[in-house]
């Protein structure tokens, strides 16, 4: 299944007029989230160095 990332300008438009805006450290927190076995293939990506999936 394809899961495209939202466009940043669309996301910022949705935030316009919001009373609250928060941020989190995704770089540190991302690897702390467990991924269901069936969903690991959705994390796959390809680089010139090879094919990768997160465990």
mmCIF file of the N, C-alpha and C atoms, coordinates in Angstrom:
data_MODEL
# 
_entry.id   MODEL 
# 
loop_
_atom_site.group_PDB 
_atom_site.id 
_atom_site.type_symbol 
_atom_site.label_atom_id 
_atom_site.label_alt_id 
_atom_site.label_comp_id 
_atom_site.label_asym_id 
_atom_site.label_entity_id 
_atom_site.label_seq_id 
_atom_site.pdbx_PDB_ins_code 
_atom_site.Cartn_x 
_atom_site.Cartn_y 
_atom_site.Cartn_z 
_atom_site.occupancy 
_atom_site.B_iso_or_equiv 
_atom_site.pdbx_formal_charge 
_atom_site.auth_seq_id 
_atom_site.auth_comp_id 
_atom_site.auth_asym_id 
_atom_site.auth_atom_id 
_atom_site.pdbx_PDB_model_num 
ATOM 1   N N  . UNK A 1 1  ? 0.828  -1.181 0.000  1.00 0.00 ? 1  UNK A N  1 
ATOM 2   C CA . UNK A 1 1  ? 0.000  0.000  0.000  1.00 0.00 ? 1  UNK A CA 1 
ATOM 3   C C  . UNK A 1 1  ? 0.871  1.243  0.000  1.00 0.00 ? 1  UNK A C  1 
ATOM 4   N N  . UNK A 1 2  ? 0.449  2.243  -0.726 1.00 0.00 ? 2  UNK A N  1 
ATOM 5   C CA . UNK A 1 2  ? 1.189  3.503  -0.799 1.00 0.00 ? 2  UNK A CA 1 
ATOM 6   C C  . UNK A 1 2  ? 0.688  4.426  0.304  1.00 0.00 ? 2  UNK A C  1 
ATOM 7   N N  . UNK A 1 3  ? 1.617  5.049  1.013  1.00 0.00 ? 3  UNK A N  1 
ATOM 8   C CA . UNK A 1 3  ? 1.281  5.984  2.085  1.00 0.00 ? 3  UNK A CA 1 
ATOM 9   C C  . UNK A 1 3  ? 2.060  7.281  1.871  1.00 0.00 ? 3  UNK A C  1 
ATOM 10  N N  . UNK A 1 4  ? 1.531  8.179  1.021  1.00 0.00 ? 4  UNK A N  1 
ATOM 11  C CA . UNK A 1 4  ? 2.277  9.411  0.727  1.00 0.00 ? 4  UNK A CA 1 
ATOM 12  C C  . UNK A 1 4  ? 2.322  10.345 1.941  1.00 0.00 ? 4  UNK A C  1 
ATOM 13  N N  . UNK A 1 5  ? 3.407  11.081 2.047  1.00 0.00 ? 5  UNK A N  1 
ATOM 14  C CA . UNK A 1 5  ? 3.530  12.083 3.101  1.00 0.00 ? 5  UNK A CA 1 
ATOM 15  C C  . UNK A 1 5  ? 2.680  13.298 2.735  1.00 0.00 ? 5  UNK A C  1 
ATOM 16  N N  . UNK A 1 6  ? 2.077  13.927 3.725  1.00 0.00 ? 6  UNK A N  1 
ATOM 17  C CA . UNK A 1 6  ? 1.295  15.130 3.419  1.00 0.00 ? 6  UNK A CA 1 
ATOM 18  C C  . UNK A 1 6  ? 2.215  16.268 2.974  1.00 0.00 ? 6  UNK A C  1 
ATOM 19  N N  . UNK A 1 7  ? 1.688  17.128 2.132  1.00 0.00 ? 7  UNK A N  1 
ATOM 20  C CA . UNK A 1 7  ? 2.461  18.287 1.685  1.00 0.00 ? 7  UNK A CA 1 
ATOM 21  C C  . UNK A 1 7  ? 2.577  19.269 2.840  1.00 0.00 ? 7  UNK A C  1 
ATOM 22  N N  . UNK A 1 8  ? 3.759  19.812 3.046  1.00 0.00 ? 8  UNK A N  1 
ATOM 23  C CA . UNK A 1 8  ? 3.996  20.703 4.184  1.00 0.00 ? 8  UNK A CA 1 
ATOM 24  C C  . UNK A 1 8  ? 3.133  21.954 4.089  1.00 0.00 ? 8  UNK A C  1 
ATOM 25  N N  . UNK A 1 9  ? 2.927  22.491 2.880  1.00 0.00 ? 9  UNK A N  1 
ATOM 26  C CA . UNK A 1 9  ? 2.101  23.697 2.775  1.00 0.00 ? 9  UNK A CA 1 
ATOM 27  C C  . UNK A 1 9  ? 0.640  23.405 3.124  1.00 0.00 ? 9  UNK A C  1 
ATOM 28  N N  . UNK A 1 10 ? 0.141  22.216 2.795  1.00 0.00 ? 10 UNK A N  1 
ATOM 29  C CA . UNK A 1 10 ? -1.218 21.834 3.203  1.00 0.00 ? 10 UNK A CA 1 
ATOM 30  C C  . UNK A 1 10 ? -1.319 21.716 4.719  1.00 0.00 ? 10 UNK A C  1 
ATOM 31  N N  . UNK A 1 11 ? -0.302 21.130 5.323  1.00 0.00 ? 11 UNK A N  1 
ATOM 32  C CA . UNK A 1 11 ? -0.289 20.976 6.781  1.00 0.00 ? 11 UNK A CA 1 
ATOM 33  C C  . UNK A 1 11 ? -0.250 22.341 7.466  1.00 0.00 ? 11 UNK A C  1 
ATOM 34  N N  . UNK A 1 12 ? 0.577  23.247 6.977  1.00 0.00 ? 12 UNK A N  1 
ATOM 35  C CA . UNK A 1 12 ? 0.658  24.584 7.564  1.00 0.00 ? 12 UNK A CA 1 
ATOM 36  C C  . UNK A 1 12 ? -0.649 25.344 7.384  1.00 0.00 ? 12 UNK A C  1 
ATOM 37  N N  . UNK A 1 13 ? -1.319 25.160 6.242  1.00 0.00 ? 13 UNK A N  1 
ATOM 38  C CA . UNK A 1 13 ? -2.626 25.790 6.036  1.00 0.00 ? 13 UNK A CA 1 
ATOM 39  C C  . UNK A 1 13 ? -3.642 25.293 7.060  1.00 0.00 ? 13 UNK A C  1 
ATOM 40  N N  . UNK A 1 14 ? -3.594 24.011 7.370  1.00 0.00 ? 14 UNK A N  1 
ATOM 41  C CA . UNK A 1 14 ? -4.516 23.447 8.362  1.00 0.00 ? 14 UNK A CA 1 
ATOM 42  C C  . UNK A 1 14 ? -4.232 23.986 9.764  1.00 0.00 ? 14 UNK A C  1 
ATOM 43  N N  . UNK A 1 15 ? -2.982 24.361 10.037 1.00 0.00 ? 15 UNK A N  1 
ATOM 44  C CA . UNK A 1 15 ? -2.608 24.888 11.347 1.00 0.00 ? 15 UNK A CA 1 
ATOM 45  C C  . UNK A 1 15 ? -2.942 26.371 11.497 1.00 0.00 ? 15 UNK A C  1 
ATOM 46  N N  . UNK A 1 16 ? -3.216 27.043 10.383 1.00 0.00 ? 16 UNK A N  1 
ATOM 47  C CA . UNK A 1 16 ? -3.509 28.478 10.434 1.00 0.00 ? 16 UNK A CA 1 
ATOM 48  C C  . UNK A 1 16 ? -4.694 28.733 11.363 1.00 0.00 ? 16 UNK A C  1 
ATOM 49  N N  . UNK A 1 17 ? -4.525 29.693 12.268 1.00 0.00 ? 17 UNK A N  1 
ATOM 50  C CA . UNK A 1 17 ? -5.578 30.035 13.208 1.00 0.00 ? 17 UNK A CA 1 
ATOM 51  C C  . UNK A 1 17 ? -5.631 29.136 14.430 1.00 0.00 ? 17 UNK A C  1 
ATOM 52  N N  . UNK A 1 18 ? -4.741 28.182 14.506 1.00 0.00 ? 18 UNK A N  1 
ATOM 53  C CA . UNK A 1 18 ? -4.721 27.278 15.668 1.00 0.00 ? 18 UNK A CA 1 
ATOM 54  C C  . UNK A 1 18 ? -4.269 28.025 16.905 1.00 0.00 ? 18 UNK A C  1 
ATOM 55  N N  . UNK A 1 19 ? -4.808 27.617 18.035 1.00 0.00 ? 19 UNK A N  1 
ATOM 56  C CA . UNK A 1 19 ? -4.409 28.228 19.295 1.00 0.00 ? 19 UNK A CA 1 
ATOM 57  C C  . UNK A 1 19 ? -3.181 27.555 19.886 1.00 0.00 ? 19 UNK A C  1 
ATOM 58  N N  . UNK A 1 20 ? -2.982 26.298 19.537 1.00 0.00 ? 20 UNK A N  1 
ATOM 59  C CA . UNK A 1 20 ? -1.866 25.547 20.096 1.00 0.00 ? 20 UNK A CA 1 
ATOM 60  C C  . UNK A 1 20 ? -1.055 24.931 18.976 1.00 0.00 ? 20 UNK A C  1 
ATOM 61  N N  . UNK A 1 21 ? 0.220  24.935 19.171 1.00 0.00 ? 21 UNK A N  1 
ATOM 62  C CA . UNK A 1 21 ? 1.135  24.276 18.245 1.00 0.00 ? 21 UNK A CA 1 
ATOM 63  C C  . UNK A 1 21 ? 2.225  23.667 19.098 1.00 0.00 ? 21 UNK A C  1 
ATOM 64  N N  . UNK A 1 22 ? 2.500  22.403 18.901 1.00 0.00 ? 22 UNK A N  1 
ATOM 65  C CA . UNK A 1 22 ? 3.545  21.756 19.690 1.00 0.00 ? 22 UNK A CA 1 
ATOM 66  C C  . UNK A 1 22 ? 4.496  21.020 18.762 1.00 0.00 ? 22 UNK A C  1 
ATOM 67  N N  . UNK A 1 23 ? 5.614  20.649 19.292 1.00 0.00 ? 23 UNK A N  1 
ATOM 68  C CA . UNK A 1 23 ? 6.575  19.875 18.523 1.00 0.00 ? 23 UNK A CA 1 
ATOM 69  C C  . UNK A 1 23 ? 7.153  18.781 19.413 1.00 0.00 ? 23 UNK A C  1 
ATOM 70  N N  . UNK A 1 24 ? 7.617  17.732 18.761 1.00 0.00 ? 24 UNK A N  1 
ATOM 71  C CA . UNK A 1 24 ? 8.263  16.646 19.482 1.00 0.00 ? 24 UNK A CA 1 
ATOM 72  C C  . UNK A 1 24 ? 9.566  16.312 18.782 1.00 0.00 ? 24 UNK A C  1 
ATOM 73  N N  . UNK A 1 25 ? 10.427 15.668 19.499 1.00 0.00 ? 25 UNK A N  1 
ATOM 74  C CA . UNK A 1 25 ? 11.713 15.276 18.944 1.00 0.00 ? 25 UNK A CA 1 
ATOM 75  C C  . UNK A 1 25 ? 11.550 13.915 18.269 1.00 0.00 ? 25 UNK A C  1 
ATOM 76  N N  . UNK A 1 26 ? 11.191 13.937 16.994 1.00 0.00 ? 26 UNK A N  1 
ATOM 77  C CA . UNK A 1 26 ? 10.963 12.692 16.279 1.00 0.00 ? 26 UNK A CA 1 
ATOM 78  C C  . UNK A 1 26 ? 12.248 11.899 16.056 1.00 0.00 ? 26 UNK A C  1 
ATOM 79  N N  . UNK A 1 27 ? 13.367 12.580 16.012 1.00 0.00 ? 27 UNK A N  1 
ATOM 80  C CA . UNK A 1 27 ? 14.623 11.870 15.805 1.00 0.00 ? 27 UNK A CA 1 
ATOM 81  C C  . UNK A 1 27 ? 14.904 10.920 16.962 1.00 0.00 ? 27 UNK A C  1 
ATOM 82  N N  . UNK A 1 28 ? 14.627 11.348 18.180 1.00 0.00 ? 28 UNK A N  1 
ATOM 83  C CA . UNK A 1 28 ? 14.871 10.498 19.339 1.00 0.00 ? 28 UNK A CA 1 
ATOM 84  C C  . UNK A 1 28 ? 13.701 9.562  19.618 1.00 0.00 ? 28 UNK A C  1 
ATOM 85  N N  . UNK A 1 29 ? 12.494 10.034 19.395 1.00 0.00 ? 29 UNK A N  1 
ATOM 86  C CA . UNK A 1 29 ? 11.319 9.255  19.738 1.00 0.00 ? 29 UNK A CA 1 
ATOM 87  C C  . UNK A 1 29 ? 10.924 8.207  18.724 1.00 0.00 ? 29 UNK A C  1 
ATOM 88  N N  . UNK A 1 30 ? 11.313 8.383  17.485 1.00 0.00 ? 30 UNK A N  1 
ATOM 89  C CA . UNK A 1 30 ? 10.870 7.485  16.419 1.00 0.00 ? 30 UNK A CA 1 
ATOM 90  C C  . UNK A 1 30 ? 11.245 6.035  16.701 1.00 0.00 ? 30 UNK A C  1 
ATOM 91  N N  . UNK A 1 31 ? 12.440 5.803  17.141 1.00 0.00 ? 31 UNK A N  1 
ATOM 92  C CA . UNK A 1 31 ? 12.909 4.439  17.339 1.00 0.00 ? 31 UNK A CA 1 
ATOM 93  C C  . UNK A 1 31 ? 12.372 3.808  18.613 1.00 0.00 ? 31 UNK A C  1 
ATOM 94  N N  . UNK A 1 32 ? 11.606 4.544  19.392 1.00 0.00 ? 32 UNK A N  1 
ATOM 95  C CA . UNK A 1 32 ? 11.011 4.022  20.616 1.00 0.00 ? 32 UNK A CA 1 
ATOM 96  C C  . UNK A 1 32 ? 9.626  3.444  20.382 1.00 0.00 ? 32 UNK A C  1 
ATOM 97  N N  . UNK A 1 33 ? 9.081  3.650  19.190 1.00 0.00 ? 33 UNK A N  1 
ATOM 98  C CA . UNK A 1 33 ? 7.736  3.183  18.874 1.00 0.00 ? 33 UNK A CA 1 
ATOM 99  C C  . UNK A 1 33 ? 7.826  1.787  18.264 1.00 0.00 ? 33 UNK A C  1 
ATOM 100 N N  . UNK A 1 34 ? 7.097  0.838  18.862 1.00 0.00 ? 34 UNK A N  1 
ATOM 101 C CA . UNK A 1 34 ? 7.091  -0.513 18.316 1.00 0.00 ? 34 UNK A CA 1 
ATOM 102 C C  . UNK A 1 34 ? 6.232  -0.566 17.063 1.00 0.00 ? 34 UNK A C  1 
ATOM 103 N N  . UNK A 1 35 ? 6.674  -1.343 16.101 1.00 0.00 ? 35 UNK A N  1 
ATOM 104 C CA . UNK A 1 35 ? 5.959  -1.484 14.840 1.00 0.00 ? 35 UNK A CA 1 
ATOM 105 C C  . UNK A 1 35 ? 5.391  -2.898 14.772 1.00 0.00 ? 35 UNK A C  1 
ATOM 106 N N  . UNK A 1 36 ? 4.108  -2.984 14.432 1.00 0.00 ? 36 UNK A N  1 
ATOM 107 C CA . UNK A 1 36 ? 3.481  -4.296 14.251 1.00 0.00 ? 36 UNK A CA 1 
ATOM 108 C C  . UNK A 1 36 ? 4.188  -5.020 13.107 1.00 0.00 ? 36 UNK A C  1 
ATOM 109 N N  . UNK A 1 37 ? 4.351  -6.317 13.244 1.00 0.00 ? 37 UNK A N  1 
ATOM 110 C CA . UNK A 1 37 ? 5.037  -7.120 12.226 1.00 0.00 ? 37 UNK A CA 1 
ATOM 111 C C  . UNK A 1 37 ? 4.421  -6.906 10.835 1.00 0.00 ? 37 UNK A C  1 
ATOM 112 N N  . UNK A 1 38 ? 3.107  -6.859 10.764 1.00 0.00 ? 38 UNK A N  1 
ATOM 113 C CA . UNK A 1 38 ? 2.419  -6.686 9.478  1.00 0.00 ? 38 UNK A CA 1 
ATOM 114 C C  . UNK A 1 38 ? 2.665  -5.318 8.861  1.00 0.00 ? 38 UNK A C  1 
ATOM 115 N N  . UNK A 1 39 ? 3.094  -4.322 9.662  1.00 0.00 ? 39 UNK A N  1 
ATOM 116 C CA . UNK A 1 39 ? 3.291  -2.962 9.165  1.00 0.00 ? 39 UNK A CA 1 
ATOM 117 C C  . UNK A 1 39 ? 4.737  -2.627 8.839  1.00 0.00 ? 39 UNK A C  1 
ATOM 118 N N  . UNK A 1 40 ? 5.657  -3.519 9.132  1.00 0.00 ? 40 UNK A N  1 
ATOM 119 C CA . UNK A 1 40 ? 7.079  -3.227 8.896  1.00 0.00 ? 40 UNK A CA 1 
ATOM 120 C C  . UNK A 1 40 ? 7.390  -2.960 7.433  1.00 0.00 ? 40 UNK A C  1 
ATOM 121 N N  . UNK A 1 41 ? 6.680  -3.626 6.529  1.00 0.00 ? 41 UNK A N  1 
ATOM 122 C CA . UNK A 1 41 ? 6.942  -3.407 5.100  1.00 0.00 ? 41 UNK A CA 1 
ATOM 123 C C  . UNK A 1 41 ? 6.599  -1.984 4.685  1.00 0.00 ? 41 UNK A C  1 
ATOM 124 N N  . UNK A 1 42 ? 5.752  -1.313 5.439  1.00 0.00 ? 42 UNK A N  1 
ATOM 125 C CA . UNK A 1 42 ? 5.381  0.070  5.130  1.00 0.00 ? 42 UNK A CA 1 
ATOM 126 C C  . UNK A 1 42 ? 6.503  1.051  5.455  1.00 0.00 ? 42 UNK A C  1 
ATOM 127 N N  . UNK A 1 43 ? 7.516  0.599  6.190  1.00 0.00 ? 43 UNK A N  1 
ATOM 128 C CA . UNK A 1 43 ? 8.647  1.464  6.530  1.00 0.00 ? 43 UNK A CA 1 
ATOM 129 C C  . UNK A 1 43 ? 9.795  1.303  5.539  1.00 0.00 ? 43 UNK A C  1 
ATOM 130 N N  . UNK A 1 44 ? 9.607  0.472  4.536  1.00 0.00 ? 44 UNK A N  1 
ATOM 131 C CA . UNK A 1 44 ? 10.692 0.152  3.599  1.00 0.00 ? 44 UNK A CA 1 
ATOM 132 C C  . UNK A 1 44 ? 11.064 1.348  2.732  1.00 0.00 ? 44 UNK A C  1 
ATOM 133 N N  . UNK A 1 45 ? 12.351 1.430  2.436  1.00 0.00 ? 45 UNK A N  1 
ATOM 134 C CA . UNK A 1 45 ? 12.853 2.446  1.515  1.00 0.00 ? 45 UNK A CA 1 
ATOM 135 C C  . UNK A 1 45 ? 14.100 1.927  0.840  1.00 0.00 ? 45 UNK A C  1 
ATOM 136 N N  . UNK A 1 46 ? 14.442 2.512  -0.295 1.00 0.00 ? 46 UNK A N  1 
ATOM 137 C CA . UNK A 1 46 ? 15.582 2.076  -1.085 1.00 0.00 ? 46 UNK A CA 1 
ATOM 138 C C  . UNK A 1 46 ? 16.552 3.232  -1.233 1.00 0.00 ? 46 UNK A C  1 
ATOM 139 N N  . UNK A 1 47 ? 17.832 2.941  -1.063 1.00 0.00 ? 47 UNK A N  1 
ATOM 140 C CA . UNK A 1 47 ? 18.891 3.917  -1.300 1.00 0.00 ? 47 UNK A CA 1 
ATOM 141 C C  . UNK A 1 47 ? 19.899 3.287  -2.250 1.00 0.00 ? 47 UNK A C  1 
ATOM 142 N N  . UNK A 1 48 ? 20.865 4.041  -2.709 1.00 0.00 ? 48 UNK A N  1 
ATOM 143 C CA . UNK A 1 48 ? 21.900 3.430  -3.549 1.00 0.00 ? 48 UNK A CA 1 
ATOM 144 C C  . UNK A 1 48 ? 22.657 2.315  -2.806 1.00 0.00 ? 48 UNK A C  1 
ATOM 145 N N  . UNK A 1 49 ? 22.590 2.320  -1.480 1.00 0.00 ? 49 UNK A N  1 
ATOM 146 C CA . UNK A 1 49 ? 23.286 1.298  -0.690 1.00 0.00 ? 49 UNK A CA 1 
ATOM 147 C C  . UNK A 1 49 ? 22.452 0.059  -0.428 1.00 0.00 ? 49 UNK A C  1 
ATOM 148 N N  . UNK A 1 50 ? 21.160 0.080  -0.781 1.00 0.00 ? 50 UNK A N  1 
ATOM 149 C CA . UNK A 1 50 ? 20.348 -1.112 -0.583 1.00 0.00 ? 50 UNK A CA 1 
ATOM 150 C C  . UNK A 1 50 ? 18.920 -0.817 -0.159 1.00 0.00 ? 50 UNK A C  1 
ATOM 151 N N  . UNK A 1 51 ? 18.219 -1.896 0.166  1.00 0.00 ? 51 UNK A N  1 
ATOM 152 C CA . UNK A 1 51 ? 16.807 -1.854 0.585  1.00 0.00 ? 51 UNK A CA 1 
ATOM 153 C C  . UNK A 1 51 ? 16.764 -2.026 2.097  1.00 0.00 ? 51 UNK A C  1 
ATOM 154 N N  . UNK A 1 52 ? 15.959 -1.204 2.777  1.00 0.00 ? 52 UNK A N  1 
ATOM 155 C CA . UNK A 1 52 ? 15.906 -1.243 4.236  1.00 0.00 ? 52 UNK A CA 1 
ATOM 156 C C  . UNK A 1 52 ? 14.468 -1.254 4.733  1.00 0.00 ? 52 UNK A C  1 
ATOM 157 N N  . UNK A 1 53 ? 14.256 -1.912 5.869  1.00 0.00 ? 53 UNK A N  1 
ATOM 158 C CA . UNK A 1 53 ? 12.992 -1.878 6.589  1.00 0.00 ? 53 UNK A CA 1 
ATOM 159 C C  . UNK A 1 53 ? 13.331 -1.749 8.064  1.00 0.00 ? 53 UNK A C  1 
ATOM 160 N N  . UNK A 1 54 ? 12.509 -0.981 8.785  1.00 0.00 ? 54 UNK A N  1 
ATOM 161 C CA . UNK A 1 54 ? 12.733 -0.846 10.215 1.00 0.00 ? 54 UNK A CA 1 
ATOM 162 C C  . UNK A 1 54 ? 12.159 -2.045 10.947 1.00 0.00 ? 54 UNK A C  1 
ATOM 163 N N  . UNK A 1 55 ? 12.850 -2.460 11.996 1.00 0.00 ? 55 UNK A N  1 
ATOM 164 C CA . UNK A 1 55 ? 12.373 -3.557 12.835 1.00 0.00 ? 55 UNK A CA 1 
ATOM 165 C C  . UNK A 1 55 ? 11.791 -2.966 14.048 1.00 0.00 ? 55 UNK A C  1 
# 
